[in-house]
Amino acid sequence: MEQLIVESTMDGVFCGWRQEGYFKLENGEIWEQISKEYKFCNLVKPRVRIYRGKLLHFIEVQGMDGRVQVRKVSP
């Protein structure tokens, strides 16, 4: 079962999914994409939700289909 752990807004422009991409949120957290998925877009300050699964974290971005695996970099 997944648990919602973060609801925030991306800090700046979101250009899509790319391996080893970093996502800075307005709450100060930085998350790194760890799945190998690519999809490009151009969204300004989209809303995001991060969920914790049994072993992994996933990010959903408003305006994008699907989600990708992430890990927290800071803080």
C-alpha positions, 0 to 999 in steps of 0.5 A, spaced: 500 500 500 502 506 498 502 512 502 502 520 500 508 523 503 509 530 500 505 535 496 508 541 493 510 545 487 516 544 483 520 550 484 521 553 476 520 549 470 519 542 469 522 539 463 519 532 463 522 525 465 529 523 464 534 518 467 538 522 473 534 528 473 533 532 479 527 535 481 527 541 486 520 542 490 518 549 493 518 546 500 526 545 499 526 538 498 530 535 492 529 528 489 532 524 483 529 520 478 532 513 478 528 510 473 530 510 466 524 513 463 524 519 458 518 524 456 519 531 455 514 537 456 515 544 459 511 546 465 511 552 470 511 550 477 506 544 476 503 541 483 507 534 485 505 528 489 510 523 492 508 517 494 512 511 499 511 504 497 513 498 500 520 499 498 520 505 493 518 512 492 514 515 486 513 522 484 507 524 480 507 531 476 500 534 474 500 535 467 504 528 466 501 521 465 504 516 469 509 517 474 517 515 475 521 512 481 525 517 485 529 518 491 530 523 496 537 527 495 536 533 500 534 535 506 
